[in-house]
């Protein structure tokens, strides 16, 4: 019986010092998605949630725990179901 040889590990691509370490398109490094603007319809402060609509009037429940003082009519930048930024109405 002949021993199996292990495949050699892949070499890391060569990187110049002036290049960034992460090369990806604009958007989330994990999923590639970008934050989308959504308009607030209703706010449930007790649960930290808001009912929002996007530009196509599709409704979504959004976690508003990291933004301050959300009110109906505000525009939120939403990524993965969580508001990241609030723009006043």
Secondary structure, 3 states (H helix, E strand, C coil): CCCCCCCCCCCCCCCCCCCCCCCCCCCCCCCCCCCEEEEEEEEECCCCEEEEECCCCCEEEEECCCCCCCCCCCEEEEECCEEEEEECC
